[in-house]
Amino acid sequence: MRRIDNLARRWDVSKSEVLRRALRIADEQSTRSERVEALKQLQVSMDLSRERAEGWVADIRAERDAWPTPGDGQ
C-alpha cells in the first residue's frame, strides 16, 4: 500500500489510477514477452540460423525488386 501511495503522490493521480496503470503495463509486458517467446519457438522449430534468415530476406528482397513499380510504364 505504501508503494501505491508513493506512486499516487509522484504521478499526482488517485490510487485507483495507479492500479489501472500498473495493470495496463503488466498486461502489455506479458503480451510482448509472449509474442517474443512464440517467435523464438518458431525460429527453433524452423532451425533458423542467422545465415538462413539473411538468405531468406535476400530472396524476398530480390523477388520484391523484380516487381514493376507503379508509374514505371509497365
PyMOL Python script that loads the backbone (N, CA, C, O; Angstrom):
from pymol import cmd

cmd.read_pdbstr("""\
ATOM      1  N   MET A   1       0.826  -1.199   0.000  1.00  0.00           N
ATOM      2  CA  MET A   1       0.000   0.000   0.000  1.00  0.00           C
ATOM      3  C   MET A   1       0.863   1.252   0.000  1.00  0.00           C
ATOM      4  O   MET A   1       0.510   2.268  -0.598  1.00  0.00           O
ATOM      5  N   ARG A   2       2.003   1.161   0.682  1.00  0.00           N
ATOM      6  CA  ARG A   2       2.895   2.315   0.734  1.00  0.00           C
ATOM      7  C   ARG A   2       3.401   2.670  -0.666  1.00  0.00           C
ATOM      8  O   ARG A   2       3.498   3.848  -1.013  1.00  0.00           O
ATOM      9  N   ARG A   3       3.719   1.662  -1.460  1.00  0.00           N
ATOM     10  CA  ARG A   3       4.185   1.915  -2.830  1.00  0.00           C
ATOM     11  C   ARG A   3       3.088   2.566  -3.674  1.00  0.00           C
ATOM     12  O   ARG A   3       3.353   3.468  -4.468  1.00  0.00           O
ATOM     13  N   ILE A   4       1.869   2.103  -3.491  1.00  0.00           N
ATOM     14  CA  ILE A   4       0.751   2.703  -4.224  1.00  0.00           C
ATOM     15  C   ILE A   4       0.589   4.159  -3.811  1.00  0.00           C
ATOM     16  O   ILE A   4       0.407   5.031  -4.661  1.00  0.00           O
ATOM     17  N   ASP A   5       0.655   4.425  -2.523  1.00  0.00           N
ATOM     18  CA  ASP A   5       0.564   5.809  -2.031  1.00  0.00           C
ATOM     19  C   ASP A   5       1.675   6.669  -2.625  1.00  0.00           C
ATOM     20  O   ASP A   5       1.423   7.782  -3.088  1.00  0.00           O
ATOM     21  N   ASN A   6       2.900   6.154  -2.611  1.00  0.00           N
ATOM     22  CA  ASN A   6       4.040   6.912  -3.144  1.00  0.00           C
ATOM     23  C   ASN A   6       3.864   7.214  -4.628  1.00  0.00           C
ATOM     24  O   ASN A   6       4.102   8.337  -5.073  1.00  0.00           O
ATOM     25  N   LEU A   7       3.444   6.205  -5.391  1.00  0.00           N
ATOM     26  CA  LEU A   7       3.235   6.435  -6.825  1.00  0.00           C
ATOM     27  C   LEU A   7       2.103   7.415  -7.076  1.00  0.00           C
ATOM     28  O   LEU A   7       2.191   8.250  -7.976  1.00  0.00           O
ATOM     29  N   ALA A   8       1.050   7.321  -6.295  1.00  0.00           N
ATOM     30  CA  ALA A   8      -0.076   8.243  -6.454  1.00  0.00           C
ATOM     31  C   ALA A   8       0.378   9.681  -6.239  1.00  0.00           C
ATOM     32  O   ALA A   8      -0.010  10.579  -6.987  1.00  0.00           O
ATOM     33  N   ARG A   9       1.196   9.895  -5.221  1.00  0.00           N
ATOM     34  CA  ARG A   9       1.712  11.256  -4.979  1.00  0.00           C
ATOM     35  C   ARG A   9       2.662  11.684  -6.104  1.00  0.00           C
ATOM     36  O   ARG A   9       2.581  12.806  -6.604  1.00  0.00           O
ATOM     37  N   ARG A  10       3.559  10.777  -6.493  1.00  0.00           N
ATOM     38  CA  ARG A  10       4.548  11.112  -7.523  1.00  0.00           C
ATOM     39  C   ARG A  10       3.879  11.425  -8.858  1.00  0.00           C
ATOM     40  O   ARG A  10       4.264  12.376  -9.538  1.00  0.00           O
ATOM     41  N   TRP A  11       2.875  10.627  -9.235  1.00  0.00           N
ATOM     42  CA  TRP A  11       2.189  10.820 -10.515  1.00  0.00           C
ATOM     43  C   TRP A  11       1.040  11.814 -10.413  1.00  0.00           C
ATOM     44  O   TRP A  11       0.453  12.196 -11.425  1.00  0.00           O
ATOM     45  N   ASP A  12       0.719  12.231  -9.197  1.00  0.00           N
ATOM     46  CA  ASP A  12      -0.389  13.151  -8.947  1.00  0.00           C
ATOM     47  C   ASP A  12      -1.707  12.595  -9.495  1.00  0.00           C
ATOM     48  O   ASP A  12      -2.457  13.273 -10.197  1.00  0.00           O
ATOM     49  N   VAL A  13      -1.952  11.339  -9.144  1.00  0.00           N
ATOM     50  CA  VAL A  13      -3.191  10.669  -9.549  1.00  0.00           C
ATOM     51  C   VAL A  13      -3.742   9.909  -8.343  1.00  0.00           C
ATOM     52  O   VAL A  13      -3.091   9.814  -7.303  1.00  0.00           O
ATOM     53  N   SER A  14      -4.950   9.372  -8.503  1.00  0.00           N
ATOM     54  CA  SER A  14      -5.556   8.584  -7.423  1.00  0.00           C
ATOM     55  C   SER A  14      -4.890   7.213  -7.323  1.00  0.00           C
ATOM     56  O   SER A  14      -4.183   6.777  -8.232  1.00  0.00           O
ATOM     57  N   LYS A  15      -5.131   6.551  -6.202  1.00  0.00           N
ATOM     58  CA  LYS A  15      -4.617   5.195  -6.027  1.00  0.00           C
ATOM     59  C   LYS A  15      -5.239   4.251  -7.059  1.00  0.00           C
ATOM     60  O   LYS A  15      -4.577   3.339  -7.555  1.00  0.00           O
ATOM     61  N   SER A  16      -6.489   4.474  -7.371  1.00  0.00           N
ATOM     62  CA  SER A  16      -7.144   3.650  -8.389  1.00  0.00           C
ATOM     63  C   SER A  16      -6.456   3.796  -9.735  1.00  0.00           C
ATOM     64  O   SER A  16      -6.283   2.818 -10.463  1.00  0.00           O
ATOM     65  N   GLU A  17      -6.060   5.031 -10.065  1.00  0.00           N
ATOM     66  CA  GLU A  17      -5.361   5.255 -11.336  1.00  0.00           C
ATOM     67  C   GLU A  17      -3.997   4.582 -11.326  1.00  0.00           C
ATOM     68  O   GLU A  17      -3.556   4.068 -12.354  1.00  0.00           O
ATOM     69  N   VAL A  18      -3.329   4.577 -10.192  1.00  0.00           N
ATOM     70  CA  VAL A  18      -2.049   3.873 -10.080  1.00  0.00           C
ATOM     71  C   VAL A  18      -2.256   2.399 -10.405  1.00  0.00           C
ATOM     72  O   VAL A  18      -1.492   1.813 -11.172  1.00  0.00           O
ATOM     73  N   LEU A  19      -3.289   1.803  -9.822  1.00  0.00           N
ATOM     74  CA  LEU A  19      -3.563   0.391 -10.074  1.00  0.00           C
ATOM     75  C   LEU A  19      -3.933   0.142 -11.531  1.00  0.00           C
ATOM     76  O   LEU A  19      -3.501  -0.853 -12.112  1.00  0.00           O
ATOM     77  N   ARG A  20      -4.727   1.029 -12.132  1.00  0.00           N
ATOM     78  CA  ARG A  20      -5.082   0.870 -13.550  1.00  0.00           C
ATOM     79  C   ARG A  20      -3.831   0.903 -14.419  1.00  0.00           C
ATOM     80  O   ARG A  20      -3.658   0.065 -15.305  1.00  0.00           O
ATOM     81  N   ARG A  21      -2.967   1.866 -14.162  1.00  0.00           N
ATOM     82  CA  ARG A  21      -1.736   1.977 -14.953  1.00  0.00           C
ATOM     83  C   ARG A  21      -0.837   0.757 -14.755  1.00  0.00           C
ATOM     84  O   ARG A  21      -0.270   0.237 -15.716  1.00  0.00           O
ATOM     85  N   ALA A  22      -0.711   0.310 -13.528  1.00  0.00           N
ATOM     86  CA  ALA A  22       0.140  -0.853 -13.241  1.00  0.00           C
ATOM     87  C   ALA A  22      -0.402  -2.094 -13.946  1.00  0.00           C
ATOM     88  O   ALA A  22       0.369  -2.877 -14.499  1.00  0.00           O
ATOM     89  N   LEU A  23      -1.706  -2.276 -13.931  1.00  0.00           N
ATOM     90  CA  LEU A  23      -2.305  -3.426 -14.603  1.00  0.00           C
ATOM     91  C   LEU A  23      -2.117  -3.345 -16.112  1.00  0.00           C
ATOM     92  O   LEU A  23      -1.820  -4.351 -16.756  1.00  0.00           O
ATOM     93  N   ARG A  24      -2.289  -2.154 -16.678  1.00  0.00           N
ATOM     94  CA  ARG A  24      -2.099  -1.981 -18.120  1.00  0.00           C
ATOM     95  C   ARG A  24      -0.664  -2.296 -18.518  1.00  0.00           C
ATOM     96  O   ARG A  24      -0.428  -2.988 -19.508  1.00  0.00           O
ATOM     97  N   ILE A  25       0.290  -1.792 -17.753  1.00  0.00           N
ATOM     98  CA  ILE A  25       1.706  -2.049 -18.037  1.00  0.00           C
ATOM     99  C   ILE A  25       2.012  -3.539 -17.928  1.00  0.00           C
ATOM    100  O   ILE A  25       2.692  -4.095 -18.791  1.00  0.00           O
ATOM    101  N   ALA A  26       1.524  -4.183 -16.890  1.00  0.00           N
ATOM    102  CA  ALA A  26       1.755  -5.617 -16.703  1.00  0.00           C
ATOM    103  C   ALA A  26       1.157  -6.407 -17.857  1.00  0.00           C
ATOM    104  O   ALA A  26       1.770  -7.355 -18.348  1.00  0.00           O
ATOM    105  N   ASP A  27      -0.030  -6.022 -18.288  1.00  0.00           N
ATOM    106  CA  ASP A  27      -0.692  -6.711 -19.396  1.00  0.00           C
ATOM    107  C   ASP A  27       0.093  -6.535 -20.687  1.00  0.00           C
ATOM    108  O   ASP A  27       0.286  -7.500 -21.427  1.00  0.00           O
ATOM    109  N   GLU A  28       0.549  -5.321 -20.969  1.00  0.00           N
ATOM    110  CA  GLU A  28       1.313  -5.065 -22.189  1.00  0.00           C
ATOM    111  C   GLU A  28       2.633  -5.831 -22.189  1.00  0.00           C
ATOM    112  O   GLU A  28       3.035  -6.369 -23.221  1.00  0.00           O
ATOM    113  N   GLN A  29       3.300  -5.884 -21.062  1.00  0.00           N
ATOM    114  CA  GLN A  29       4.582  -6.568 -20.984  1.00  0.00           C
ATOM    115  C   GLN A  29       4.408  -8.070 -21.184  1.00  0.00           C
ATOM    116  O   GLN A  29       5.202  -8.691 -21.891  1.00  0.00           O
ATOM    117  N   SER A  30       3.402  -8.652 -20.583  1.00  0.00           N
ATOM    118  CA  SER A  30       3.216 -10.095 -20.745  1.00  0.00           C
ATOM    119  C   SER A  30       2.868 -10.415 -22.186  1.00  0.00           C
ATOM    120  O   SER A  30       3.317 -11.434 -22.711  1.00  0.00           O
ATOM    121  N   THR A  31       2.092  -9.585 -22.831  1.00  0.00           N
ATOM    122  CA  THR A  31       1.739  -9.811 -24.227  1.00  0.00           C
ATOM    123  C   THR A  31       2.980  -9.748 -25.096  1.00  0.00           C
ATOM    124  O   THR A  31       3.187 -10.593 -25.967  1.00  0.00           O
ATOM    125  N   ARG A  32       3.799  -8.745 -24.852  1.00  0.00           N
ATOM    126  CA  ARG A  32       5.030  -8.594 -25.623  1.00  0.00           C
ATOM    127  C   ARG A  32       5.944  -9.790 -25.431  1.00  0.00           C
ATOM    128  O   ARG A  32       6.465 -10.337 -26.403  1.00  0.00           O
ATOM    129  N   SER A  33       6.141 -10.197 -24.189  1.00  0.00           N
ATOM    130  CA  SER A  33       7.043 -11.311 -23.919  1.00  0.00           C
ATOM    131  C   SER A  33       6.495 -12.612 -24.484  1.00  0.00           C
ATOM    132  O   SER A  33       7.259 -13.466 -24.932  1.00  0.00           O
ATOM    133  N   GLU A  34       5.175 -12.769 -24.465  1.00  0.00           N
ATOM    134  CA  GLU A  34       4.578 -13.962 -25.058  1.00  0.00           C
ATOM    135  C   GLU A  34       4.825 -13.994 -26.561  1.00  0.00           C
ATOM    136  O   GLU A  34       5.102 -15.056 -27.118  1.00  0.00           O
ATOM    137  N   ARG A  35       4.727 -12.837 -27.227  1.00  0.00           N
ATOM    138  CA  ARG A  35       4.992 -12.785 -28.661  1.00  0.00           C
ATOM    139  C   ARG A  35       6.446 -13.103 -28.968  1.00  0.00           C
ATOM    140  O   ARG A  35       6.746 -13.839 -29.908  1.00  0.00           O
ATOM    141  N   VAL A  36       7.338 -12.547 -28.176  1.00  0.00           N
ATOM    142  CA  VAL A  36       8.765 -12.812 -28.370  1.00  0.00           C
ATOM    143  C   VAL A  36       9.050 -14.291 -28.165  1.00  0.00           C
ATOM    144  O   VAL A  36       9.798 -14.890 -28.938  1.00  0.00           O
ATOM    145  N   GLU A  37       8.467 -14.881 -27.139  1.00  0.00           N
ATOM    146  CA  GLU A  37       8.670 -16.313 -26.877  1.00  0.00           C
ATOM    147  C   GLU A  37       8.126 -17.153 -28.025  1.00  0.00           C
ATOM    148  O   GLU A  37       8.754 -18.139 -28.413  1.00  0.00           O
ATOM    149  N   ALA A  38       6.974 -16.785 -28.573  1.00  0.00           N
ATOM    150  CA  ALA A  38       6.405 -17.524 -29.704  1.00  0.00           C
ATOM    151  C   ALA A  38       7.323 -17.435 -30.916  1.00  0.00           C
ATOM    152  O   ALA A  38       7.509 -18.420 -31.629  1.00  0.00           O
ATOM    153  N   LEU A  39       7.898 -16.259 -31.151  1.00  0.00           N
ATOM    154  CA  LEU A  39       8.834 -16.095 -32.264  1.00  0.00           C
ATOM    155  C   LEU A  39      10.075 -16.957 -32.064  1.00  0.00           C
ATOM    156  O   LEU A  39      10.547 -17.597 -33.004  1.00  0.00           O
ATOM    157  N   LYS A  40      10.602 -16.975 -30.851  1.00  0.00           N
ATOM    158  CA  LYS A  40      11.772 -17.807 -30.560  1.00  0.00           C
ATOM    159  C   LYS A  40      11.467 -19.277 -30.807  1.00  0.00           C
ATOM    160  O   LYS A  40      12.276 -19.993 -31.397  1.00  0.00           O
ATOM    161  N   GLN A  41      10.296 -19.729 -30.356  1.00  0.00           N
ATOM    162  CA  GLN A  41       9.915 -21.127 -30.566  1.00  0.00           C
ATOM    163  C   GLN A  41       9.782 -21.449 -32.050  1.00  0.00           C
ATOM    164  O   GLN A  41      10.185 -22.523 -32.496  1.00  0.00           O
ATOM    165  N   LEU A  42       9.217 -20.516 -32.812  1.00  0.00           N
ATOM    166  CA  LEU A  42       9.088 -20.710 -34.255  1.00  0.00           C
ATOM    167  C   LEU A  42      10.461 -20.825 -34.900  1.00  0.00           C
ATOM    168  O   LEU A  42      10.691 -21.702 -35.733  1.00  0.00           O
ATOM    169  N   GLN A  43      11.376 -19.935 -34.514  1.00  0.00           N
ATOM    170  CA  GLN A  43      12.717 -19.973 -35.087  1.00  0.00           C
ATOM    171  C   GLN A  43      13.420 -21.284 -34.764  1.00  0.00           C
ATOM    172  O   GLN A  43      14.092 -21.854 -35.623  1.00  0.00           O
ATOM    173  N   VAL A  44      13.272 -21.764 -33.542  1.00  0.00           N
ATOM    174  CA  VAL A  44      13.886 -23.034 -33.157  1.00  0.00           C
ATOM    175  C   VAL A  44      13.284 -24.169 -33.975  1.00  0.00           C
ATOM    176  O   VAL A  44      14.006 -25.037 -34.468  1.00  0.00           O
ATOM    177  N   SER A  45      11.958 -24.163 -34.121  1.00  0.00           N
ATOM    178  CA  SER A  45      11.301 -25.246 -34.863  1.00  0.00           C
ATOM    179  C   SER A  45      11.699 -25.237 -36.335  1.00  0.00           C
ATOM    180  O   SER A  45      11.671 -26.283 -36.983  1.00  0.00           O
ATOM    181  N   MET A  46      12.067 -24.081 -36.873  1.00  0.00           N
ATOM    182  CA  MET A  46      12.472 -23.972 -38.272  1.00  0.00           C
ATOM    183  C   MET A  46      13.974 -24.173 -38.449  1.00  0.00           C
ATOM    184  O   MET A  46      14.479 -24.165 -39.572  1.00  0.00           O
ATOM    185  N   ASP A  47      14.685 -24.352 -37.334  1.00  0.00           N
ATOM    186  CA  ASP A  47      16.143 -24.436 -37.377  1.00  0.00           C
ATOM    187  C   ASP A  47      16.690 -23.216 -38.128  1.00  0.00           C
ATOM    188  O   ASP A  47      17.510 -23.344 -39.037  1.00  0.00           O
ATOM    189  N   LEU A  48      16.220 -22.042 -37.730  1.00  0.00           N
ATOM    190  CA  LEU A  48      16.520 -20.802 -38.425  1.00  0.00           C
ATOM    191  C   LEU A  48      17.781 -20.169 -37.873  1.00  0.00           C
ATOM    192  O   LEU A  48      17.763 -19.534 -36.819  1.00  0.00           O
ATOM    193  N   SER A  49      18.874 -20.349 -38.593  1.00  0.00           N
ATOM    194  CA  SER A  49      20.132 -19.717 -38.212  1.00  0.00           C
ATOM    195  C   SER A  49      20.159 -18.302 -38.781  1.00  0.00           C
ATOM    196  O   SER A  49      19.331 -17.943 -39.619  1.00  0.00           O
ATOM    197  N   ARG A  50      21.100 -17.518 -38.329  1.00  0.00           N
ATOM    198  CA  ARG A  50      21.249 -16.158 -38.855  1.00  0.00           C
ATOM    199  C   ARG A  50      21.499 -16.190 -40.363  1.00  0.00           C
ATOM    200  O   ARG A  50      20.939 -15.382 -41.104  1.00  0.00           O
ATOM    201  N   GLU A  51      22.334 -17.118 -40.815  1.00  0.00           N
ATOM    202  CA  GLU A  51      22.657 -17.208 -42.234  1.00  0.00           C
ATOM    203  C   GLU A  51      21.424 -17.561 -43.065  1.00  0.00           C
ATOM    204  O   GLU A  51      21.196 -16.985 -44.129  1.00  0.00           O
ATOM    205  N   ARG A  52      20.630 -18.515 -42.568  1.00  0.00           N
ATOM    206  CA  ARG A  52      19.411 -18.887 -43.290  1.00  0.00           C
ATOM    207  C   ARG A  52      18.420 -17.734 -43.314  1.00  0.00           C
ATOM    208  O   ARG A  52      17.764 -17.494 -44.328  1.00  0.00           O
ATOM    209  N   ALA A  53      18.311 -17.024 -42.205  1.00  0.00           N
ATOM    210  CA  ALA A  53      17.390 -15.887 -42.147  1.00  0.00           C
ATOM    211  C   ALA A  53      17.833 -14.791 -43.108  1.00  0.00           C
ATOM    212  O   ALA A  53      17.005 -14.217 -43.815  1.00  0.00           O
ATOM    213  N   GLU A  54      19.118 -14.499 -43.141  1.00  0.00           N
ATOM    214  CA  GLU A  54      19.626 -13.468 -44.061  1.00  0.00           C
ATOM    215  C   GLU A  54      19.417 -13.880 -45.511  1.00  0.00           C
ATOM    216  O   GLU A  54      19.081 -13.042 -46.348  1.00  0.00           O
ATOM    217  N   GLY A  55      19.613 -15.170 -45.822  1.00  0.00           N
ATOM    218  CA  GLY A  55      19.360 -15.661 -47.177  1.00  0.00           C
ATOM    219  C   GLY A  55      17.900 -15.518 -47.558  1.00  0.00           C
ATOM    220  O   GLY A  55      17.578 -15.138 -48.684  1.00  0.00           O
ATOM    221  N   TRP A  56      17.008 -15.829 -46.606  1.00  0.00           N
ATOM    222  CA  TRP A  56      15.581 -15.708 -46.857  1.00  0.00           C
ATOM    223  C   TRP A  56      15.208 -14.251 -47.126  1.00  0.00           C
ATOM    224  O   TRP A  56      14.440 -13.960 -48.043  1.00  0.00           O
ATOM    225  N   VAL A  57      15.752 -13.345 -46.330  1.00  0.00           N
ATOM    226  CA  VAL A  57      15.471 -11.919 -46.522  1.00  0.00           C
ATOM    227  C   VAL A  57      15.981 -11.460 -47.880  1.00  0.00           C
ATOM    228  O   VAL A  57      15.297 -10.706 -48.572  1.00  0.00           O
ATOM    229  N   ALA A  58      17.170 -11.902 -48.273  1.00  0.00           N
ATOM    230  CA  ALA A  58      17.728 -11.529 -49.580  1.00  0.00           C
ATOM    231  C   ALA A  58      16.836 -12.040 -50.714  1.00  0.00           C
ATOM    232  O   ALA A  58      16.611 -11.325 -51.690  1.00  0.00           O
ATOM    233  N   ASP A  59      16.327 -13.270 -50.594  1.00  0.00           N
ATOM    234  CA  ASP A  59      15.427 -13.817 -51.619  1.00  0.00           C
ATOM    235  C   ASP A  59      14.157 -12.992 -51.725  1.00  0.00           C
ATOM    236  O   ASP A  59      13.704 -12.687 -52.828  1.00  0.00           O
ATOM    237  N   ILE A  60      13.584 -12.631 -50.596  1.00  0.00           N
ATOM    238  CA  ILE A  60      12.353 -11.837 -50.590  1.00  0.00           C
ATOM    239  C   ILE A  60      12.598 -10.470 -51.225  1.00  0.00           C
ATOM    240  O   ILE A  60      11.784  -9.991 -52.015  1.00  0.00           O
ATOM    241  N   ARG A  61      13.718  -9.849 -50.878  1.00  0.00           N
ATOM    242  CA  ARG A  61      14.031  -8.532 -51.470  1.00  0.00           C
ATOM    243  C   ARG A  61      14.194  -8.634 -52.977  1.00  0.00           C
ATOM    244  O   ARG A  61      13.713  -7.779 -53.720  1.00  0.00           O
ATOM    245  N   ALA A  62      14.875  -9.684 -53.429  1.00  0.00           N
ATOM    246  CA  ALA A  62      15.073  -9.861 -54.874  1.00  0.00           C
ATOM    247  C   ALA A  62      13.731 -10.041 -55.577  1.00  0.00           C
ATOM    248  O   ALA A  62      13.509  -9.466 -56.642  1.00  0.00           O
ATOM    249  N   GLU A  63      12.839 -10.829 -54.993  1.00  0.00           N
ATOM    250  CA  GLU A  63      11.517 -11.007 -55.584  1.00  0.00           C
ATOM    251  C   GLU A  63      10.743  -9.695 -55.613  1.00  0.00           C
ATOM    252  O   GLU A  63      10.087  -9.367 -56.601  1.00  0.00           O
ATOM    253  N   ARG A  64      10.829  -8.955 -54.522  1.00  0.00           N
ATOM    254  CA  ARG A  64      10.123  -7.667 -54.447  1.00  0.00           C
ATOM    255  C   ARG A  64      10.683  -6.686 -55.472  1.00  0.00           C
ATOM    256  O   ARG A  64       9.927  -5.962 -56.120  1.00  0.00           O
ATOM    257  N   ASP A  65      12.014  -6.662 -55.618  1.00  0.00           N
ATOM    258  CA  ASP A  65      12.644  -5.747 -56.577  1.00  0.00           C
ATOM    259  C   ASP A  65      12.313  -6.107 -58.017  1.00  0.00           C
ATOM    260  O   ASP A  65      12.370  -5.249 -58.898  1.00  0.00           O
ATOM    261  N   ALA A  66      11.967  -7.370 -58.267  1.00  0.00           N
ATOM    262  CA  ALA A  66      11.638  -7.806 -59.625  1.00  0.00           C
ATOM    263  C   ALA A  66      10.267  -7.311 -60.073  1.00  0.00           C
ATOM    264  O   ALA A  66      10.000  -7.253 -61.273  1.00  0.00           O
ATOM    265  N   TRP A  67       9.399  -6.955 -59.141  1.00  0.00           N
ATOM    266  CA  TRP A  67       8.067  -6.465 -59.488  1.00  0.00           C
ATOM    267  C   TRP A  67       8.160  -5.039 -60.008  1.00  0.00           C
ATOM    268  O   TRP A  67       8.927  -4.236 -59.476  1.00  0.00           O
ATOM    269  N   PRO A  68       7.390  -4.714 -61.040  1.00  0.00           N
ATOM    270  CA  PRO A  68       7.401  -3.336 -61.540  1.00  0.00           C
ATOM    271  C   PRO A  68       6.797  -2.382 -60.518  1.00  0.00           C
ATOM    272  O   PRO A  68       5.860  -2.736 -59.803  1.00  0.00           O
ATOM    273  N   THR A  69       7.336  -1.185 -60.456  1.00  0.00           N
ATOM    274  CA  THR A  69       6.795  -0.184 -59.550  1.00  0.00           C
ATOM    275  C   THR A  69       5.756   0.655 -60.285  1.00  0.00           C
ATOM    276  O   THR A  69       5.861   0.833 -61.498  1.00  0.00           O
ATOM    277  N   PRO A  70       4.765   1.169 -59.584  1.00  0.00           N
ATOM    278  CA  PRO A  70       3.750   1.998 -60.225  1.00  0.00           C
ATOM    279  C   PRO A  70       4.384   3.192 -60.926  1.00  0.00           C
ATOM    280  O   PRO A  70       5.253   3.868 -60.377  1.00  0.00           O
ATOM    281  N   GLY A  71       3.925   3.436 -62.159  1.00  0.00           N
ATOM    282  CA  GLY A  71       4.397   4.593 -62.892  1.00  0.00           C
ATOM    283  C   GLY A  71       5.682   4.363 -63.658  1.00  0.00           C
ATOM    284  O   GLY A  71       6.253   5.315 -64.190  1.00  0.00           O
ATOM    285  N   ASP A  72       6.163   3.112 -63.732  1.00  0.00           N
ATOM    286  CA  ASP A  72       7.404   2.895 -64.493  1.00  0.00           C
ATOM    287  C   ASP A  72       7.130   2.503 -65.935  1.00  0.00           C
ATOM    288  O   ASP A  72       8.042   2.134 -66.675  1.00  0.00           O
ATOM    289  N   GLY A  73       5.833   2.588 -66.337  1.00  0.00           N
ATOM    290  CA  GLY A  73       5.495   2.339 -67.744  1.00  0.00           C
ATOM    291  C   GLY A  73       5.195   0.898 -68.059  1.00  0.00           C
ATOM    292  O   GLY A  73       5.010   0.577 -69.233  1.00  0.00           O
ATOM    293  N   GLN A  74       5.134   0.024 -67.110  1.00  0.00           N
ATOM    294  CA  GLN A  74       4.849  -1.386 -67.403  1.00  0.00           C
ATOM    295  C   GLN A  74       3.462  -1.757 -66.984  1.00  0.00           C
ATOM    296  O   GLN A  74       3.051  -2.905 -67.155  1.00  0.00           O
TER     297      GLN A  74
END
""", "prot")
cmd.dss("prot")
cmd.show_as("cartoon", "prot")
cmd.util.cbc("prot")
cmd.orient("prot")
